[in-house]
Amino acid sequence: MDEHRPPDETSLSPVCRAFVFKLGLTPDKTKRQRIIAACVKVRLAWVEELLWEMLADPNEAVRALVVRGLCGRPALRADWAVRRLRQPPWYARSSALSVIGLRRLREALPGIGAAAGDTNVDVRRAAAEALGEIGGEEAVRLLVRLKKDPSPYVRAAAEEAIEKTSGVRIT
């Protein structure tokens, strides 16, 4: 299992950096969830930055809370989403793709295109699902490429996404 690695410290705001550090020192997942749940209620820019970083939490329940928190925000910065897609661990990239798809962040399409070539199967599958949510000509082009993926899971997700976005049924 990937460990939670701190992000590049210079790229984070000071407040976000302090929270990431504090949460990294908190081994109790329930306590991390409570801290994140309190932060989600705050409508400041550093909270969104924190939430994108916390997608790298090793606990799935914490990541699910973060995904809900990001999806509930009034607006998201696509550049932070794309930055998260370029960083380890794989499950953070997969979770970021879920948020991008659910929020239909069309501005993140170049990042999704890069994620479609990821070495991890789950990331490529999540990329296909996000593309299916976003739709459009560029998304369909990327989905056609994913339809040729060696993994049957990625191919199935790509087929389902193509059907969803274009109305074309693949048999």
Residue frames as qw, qx, qy, qz and C-alpha x, y, z in Angstrom:
[[0.000, 0.889, 0.457, 0.000, 0.00, 0.00, 0.00],
 [0.350, 0.569, -0.046, 0.743, 1.26, 3.48, -0.84],
 [0.374, -0.485, -0.469, 0.637, 2.08, 5.62, 2.14],
 [0.087, 0.961, 0.261, 0.016, 0.80, 9.16, 2.45],
 [0.614, 0.026, 0.041, 0.788, 3.67, 11.26, 1.14],
 [0.034, -0.758, -0.216, 0.615, 3.75, 14.97, 1.79],
 [0.569, 0.761, 0.249, 0.188, 3.33, 17.10, -1.34],
 [0.522, 0.328, -0.050, 0.785, 5.96, 19.46, -2.61],
 [0.317, -0.614, -0.467, 0.552, 6.02, 21.88, 0.33],
 [0.155, -0.251, 0.138, 0.946, 6.76, 24.93, -1.80],
 [0.122, -0.272, -0.651, -0.698, 3.58, 24.54, -3.85],
 [0.340, -0.626, -0.702, -0.002, 1.18, 24.79, -0.89],
 [0.159, -0.782, 0.021, -0.602, -0.08, 27.86, 0.91],
 [0.091, 0.381, -0.709, 0.586, 1.22, 28.21, 4.49],
 [0.627, -0.156, 0.383, -0.660, -2.15, 27.42, 6.10],
 [0.918, 0.190, -0.207, -0.279, -2.69, 24.38, 3.88],
 [0.538, 0.431, -0.665, 0.287, 0.87, 23.20, 4.56],
 [0.204, -0.341, 0.654, -0.643, 0.27, 23.42, 8.32],
 [0.804, -0.015, 0.227, -0.550, -2.97, 21.41, 8.08],
 [0.849, 0.327, -0.406, -0.085, -1.39, 18.75, 5.84],
 [0.284, 0.432, -0.729, 0.449, 1.47, 18.45, 8.33],
 [0.445, -0.228, 0.544, -0.674, -0.95, 18.18, 11.29],
 [0.890, 0.119, 0.028, -0.439, -3.13, 15.61, 9.56],
 [0.694, 0.426, -0.575, 0.073, -0.01, 13.64, 8.59],
 [0.097, 0.339, -0.761, 0.545, 0.82, 13.34, 12.30],
 [0.630, -0.090, 0.363, -0.681, -2.68, 12.10, 13.15],
 [0.054, 0.151, -0.969, -0.187, -2.75, 8.29, 12.91],
 [0.294, 0.363, 0.792, -0.392, -6.40, 8.02, 14.01],
 [0.087, 0.271, 0.662, 0.694, -8.57, 8.04, 10.87],
 [0.168, -0.751, -0.638, -0.012, -11.68, 9.06, 12.83],
 [0.292, -0.713, -0.112, 0.628, -9.89, 12.12, 14.16],
 [0.216, -0.139, 0.494, 0.830, -8.68, 12.99, 10.63],
 [0.007, -0.522, -0.746, -0.413, -12.27, 12.66, 9.40],
 [0.221, -0.814, -0.463, 0.274, -13.53, 15.03, 12.12],
 [0.286, -0.538, 0.152, 0.778, -10.85, 17.60, 11.28],
 [0.130, 0.071, 0.649, 0.746, -11.62, 17.40, 7.56],
 [0.074, -0.662, -0.729, -0.160, -15.39, 17.55, 8.18],
 [0.218, -0.797, -0.258, 0.502, -14.86, 20.78, 10.13],
 [0.249, -0.369, 0.382, 0.810, -12.63, 22.21, 7.40],
 [0.182, 0.372, 0.767, 0.490, -15.17, 21.41, 4.66],
 [0.055, -0.825, -0.547, 0.130, -17.57, 23.92, 6.24],
 [0.230, -0.697, 0.092, 0.673, -15.04, 26.73, 5.77],
 [0.623, 0.704, 0.322, 0.114, -15.37, 28.51, 2.41],
 [0.113, -0.870, 0.350, 0.328, -11.79, 29.75, 2.02],
 [0.653, 0.615, -0.413, -0.156, -9.39, 28.96, -0.83],
 [0.010, 0.524, -0.832, 0.179, -6.90, 27.09, 1.35],
 [0.681, -0.027, 0.619, -0.390, -9.62, 24.56, 2.26],
 [0.843, 0.488, -0.021, -0.227, -10.07, 23.54, -1.36],
 [0.375, 0.672, -0.630, 0.105, -6.30, 23.21, -1.66],
 [0.352, -0.365, 0.781, -0.365, -6.26, 21.09, 1.52],
 [0.825, 0.170, 0.389, -0.374, -9.04, 18.84, 0.23],
 [0.745, 0.583, -0.307, -0.105, -7.22, 18.18, -3.06],
 [0.162, 0.583, -0.756, 0.250, -4.10, 17.25, -1.05],
 [0.508, -0.222, 0.697, -0.454, -6.06, 15.03, 1.35],
 [0.884, 0.281, -0.132, -0.349, -7.15, 12.80, -1.52],
 [0.520, 0.470, -0.693, 0.169, -3.76, 11.19, -0.83],
 [0.530, -0.424, 0.553, -0.483, -4.93, 9.96, 2.59],
 [0.148, 0.208, -0.959, -0.125, -4.35, 6.19, 2.80],
 [0.261, 0.260, 0.833, -0.413, -7.81, 5.61, 4.33],
 [0.035, 0.339, 0.739, 0.582, -10.65, 5.10, 1.86],
 [0.172, -0.763, -0.614, 0.108, -13.30, 6.52, 4.23],
 [0.243, -0.646, -0.018, 0.723, -11.29, 9.72, 4.64],
 [0.146, -0.083, 0.575, 0.801, -10.92, 10.00, 0.85],
 [0.034, -0.557, -0.776, -0.296, -14.68, 9.47, 0.40],
 [0.201, -0.801, -0.387, 0.410, -15.34, 12.34, 2.83],
 [0.229, -0.473, 0.270, 0.807, -12.90, 14.53, 0.90],
 [0.110, 0.219, 0.736, 0.632, -14.58, 13.68, -2.42],
 [0.108, -0.744, -0.658, -0.034, -17.97, 14.65, -0.97],
 [0.273, -0.731, -0.142, 0.609, -16.44, 17.85, 0.40],
 [0.199, -0.246, 0.469, 0.824, -14.97, 18.82, -2.96],
 [0.026, 0.401, 0.778, 0.482, -18.17, 17.99, -4.81],
 [0.180, -0.780, -0.581, 0.150, -20.16, 20.17, -2.40],
 [0.284, -0.458, 0.011, 0.843, -18.06, 23.29, -2.95],
 [0.420, 0.769, 0.254, -0.409, -19.62, 26.03, -5.09],
 [0.579, 0.772, -0.255, -0.055, -16.64, 26.27, -7.46],
 [0.862, -0.307, 0.266, 0.304, -13.45, 24.29, -7.97],
 [0.082, 0.815, -0.447, -0.359, -10.11, 25.29, -9.39],
 [0.940, 0.336, -0.030, -0.052, -9.32, 23.00, -12.31],
 [0.396, 0.700, -0.535, 0.258, -5.60, 23.76, -12.03],
 [0.393, -0.471, 0.688, -0.388, -5.51, 22.18, -8.55],
 [0.913, 0.109, 0.293, -0.263, -7.37, 19.16, -9.90],
 [0.773, 0.578, -0.247, 0.082, -4.86, 18.75, -12.72],
 [0.041, 0.685, -0.644, 0.339, -1.96, 19.19, -10.28],
 [0.687, -0.280, 0.570, -0.355, -3.40, 16.37, -8.13],
 [0.931, 0.330, 0.067, -0.141, -3.52, 14.12, -11.23],
 [0.569, 0.663, -0.438, 0.213, 0.26, 14.46, -11.62],
 [0.156, -0.586, 0.657, -0.448, 1.13, 13.39, -8.07],
 [0.474, -0.067, -0.876, 0.055, 1.31, 10.05, -6.29],
 [0.348, -0.088, 0.932, 0.057, -0.26, 7.91, -4.93],
 [0.081, -0.157, -0.793, -0.583, -2.46, 6.24, -7.51],
 [0.128, -0.592, -0.789, 0.101, -5.57, 6.27, -5.29],
 [0.049, -0.611, -0.179, 0.769, -5.34, 10.07, -5.00],
 [0.080, 0.204, -0.552, -0.805, -5.33, 10.34, -8.80],
 [0.143, -0.331, -0.896, -0.260, -8.28, 7.97, -9.01],
 [0.118, -0.657, -0.608, 0.429, -10.23, 9.96, -6.41],
 [0.018, -0.485, 0.113, 0.867, -9.37, 13.24, -8.14],
 [0.104, -0.030, -0.742, -0.661, -10.76, 11.82, -11.37],
 [0.121, -0.536, -0.833, 0.063, -13.99, 10.95, -9.56],
 [0.064, -0.671, -0.302, 0.674, -14.34, 14.56, -8.42],
 [0.000, -0.319, 0.443, 0.837, -13.49, 15.88, -11.89],
 [0.115, -0.234, -0.855, -0.449, -16.14, 13.66, -13.45],
 [0.139, -0.620, -0.734, 0.241, -18.83, 14.35, -10.87],
 [0.053, -0.724, -0.156, 0.670, -18.25, 18.09, -11.16],
 [0.639, 0.632, 0.374, 0.228, -17.81, 17.88, -14.96],
 [0.243, -0.808, 0.214, 0.491, -14.63, 19.97, -14.94],
 [0.762, 0.619, 0.152, 0.113, -14.13, 20.28, -18.69],
 [0.107, 0.921, -0.367, 0.081, -11.02, 22.42, -18.06],
 [0.547, -0.521, 0.655, -0.019, -9.31, 19.31, -16.67],
 [0.910, 0.384, 0.068, -0.145, -9.57, 17.36, -19.96],
 [0.482, 0.682, -0.531, 0.144, -5.82, 17.65, -20.71],
 [0.267, -0.484, 0.743, -0.378, -5.07, 16.18, -17.29],
 [0.844, 0.063, 0.417, -0.333, -7.56, 13.38, -17.86],
 [0.773, 0.579, -0.248, -0.079, -5.88, 12.66, -21.18],
 [0.189, 0.609, -0.720, 0.272, -2.58, 12.20, -19.37],
 [0.536, -0.251, 0.671, -0.446, -4.26, 10.03, -16.71],
 [0.896, 0.288, 0.029, -0.337, -5.66, 7.84, -19.48],
 [0.701, 0.495, -0.492, 0.143, -2.08, 6.67, -20.03],
 [0.424, -0.652, 0.516, -0.358, -1.37, 6.01, -16.33],
 [0.298, 0.287, -0.910, 0.023, 0.32, 2.73, -15.38],
 [0.230, 0.074, 0.820, -0.519, -2.40, 1.97, -12.81],
 [0.071, -0.340, -0.850, -0.395, -5.53, 0.24, -14.09],
 [0.122, -0.691, -0.641, 0.313, -7.82, 1.90, -11.55],
 [0.073, -0.563, 0.045, 0.822, -6.63, 5.36, -12.60],
 [0.049, 0.060, -0.674, -0.735, -7.30, 4.57, -16.28],
 [0.126, -0.496, -0.853, -0.106, -10.75, 3.18, -15.38],
 [0.123, -0.704, -0.416, 0.562, -11.53, 6.32, -13.34],
 [0.051, -0.353, 0.338, 0.871, -10.36, 8.43, -16.30],
 [0.085, -0.233, -0.813, -0.527, -12.85, 6.63, -18.54],
 [0.164, -0.652, -0.721, 0.167, -15.66, 7.20, -16.05],
 [0.130, -0.616, -0.129, 0.766, -14.77, 10.90, -15.71],
 [0.008, -0.146, 0.560, 0.815, -14.73, 11.30, -19.48],
 [0.110, -0.429, -0.855, -0.269, -18.16, 9.69, -19.64],
 [0.152, -0.718, -0.521, 0.435, -19.50, 12.25, -17.17],
 [0.109, -0.545, 0.133, 0.821, -17.94, 15.21, -18.99],
 [0.620, 0.587, 0.521, 0.018, -18.82, 14.16, -22.52],
 [0.195, 0.875, -0.189, -0.402, -18.06, 16.03, -25.69],
 [0.785, 0.580, -0.216, -0.024, -16.00, 15.37, -28.78],
 [0.195, 0.666, -0.664, 0.277, -12.59, 15.44, -27.08],
 [0.576, -0.309, 0.644, -0.397, -13.81, 13.09, -24.34],
 [0.921, 0.262, 0.181, -0.223, -15.11, 10.61, -26.91],
 [0.593, 0.663, -0.448, 0.094, -11.75, 10.66, -28.72],
 [0.095, -0.541, 0.750, -0.368, -9.98, 9.78, -25.47],
 [0.758, -0.073, 0.498, -0.415, -12.57, 7.10, -24.71],
 [0.870, 0.447, -0.149, -0.142, -12.01, 5.46, -28.11],
 [0.347, 0.613, -0.662, 0.256, -8.32, 5.25, -27.20],
 [0.378, -0.345, 0.713, -0.480, -9.20, 3.72, -23.81],
 [0.894, 0.149, 0.101, -0.411, -11.46, 1.21, -25.56],
 [0.788, 0.442, -0.420, 0.083, -8.23, -0.41, -26.83],
 [0.281, -0.686, 0.576, -0.344, -6.69, -0.66, -23.33],
 [0.408, 0.210, -0.888, 0.023, -5.20, -4.03, -22.36],
 [0.123, 0.050, 0.800, -0.585, -7.33, -4.16, -19.19],
 [0.140, -0.452, -0.808, -0.351, -10.88, -5.52, -19.59],
 [0.203, -0.673, -0.539, 0.463, -11.99, -3.24, -16.72],
 [0.075, -0.470, 0.137, 0.869, -10.79, -0.13, -18.52],
 [0.060, -0.083, -0.731, -0.675, -12.31, -1.29, -21.82],
 [0.164, -0.573, -0.802, -0.025, -15.67, -1.95, -20.12],
 [0.152, -0.679, -0.317, 0.645, -15.62, 1.48, -18.43],
 [0.047, -0.300, 0.395, 0.867, -14.73, 3.12, -21.75],
 [0.086, -0.296, -0.827, -0.471, -17.57, 1.32, -23.57],
 [0.176, -0.681, -0.673, 0.227, -20.06, 2.35, -20.90],
 [0.153, -0.605, -0.068, 0.778, -18.82, 5.94, -21.02],
 [0.019, -0.065, 0.596, 0.800, -19.07, 6.07, -24.83],
 [0.136, -0.504, -0.820, -0.234, -22.65, 4.80, -24.63],
 [0.220, -0.701, -0.483, 0.476, -23.41, 7.42, -21.99],
 [0.136, -0.549, 0.105, 0.818, -21.88, 10.38, -23.83],
 [0.106, 0.234, -0.577, -0.775, -22.78, 9.62, -27.40],
 [0.730, 0.197, 0.257, -0.601, -25.83, 7.41, -27.21],
 [0.614, 0.412, -0.625, -0.249, -24.00, 4.83, -29.37],
 [0.866, -0.310, 0.323, -0.224, -24.52, 1.29, -28.13],
 [0.233, 0.578, -0.775, -0.110, -21.41, -0.90, -28.45],
 [0.938, -0.095, 0.153, -0.296, -22.06, -4.61, -28.86]]
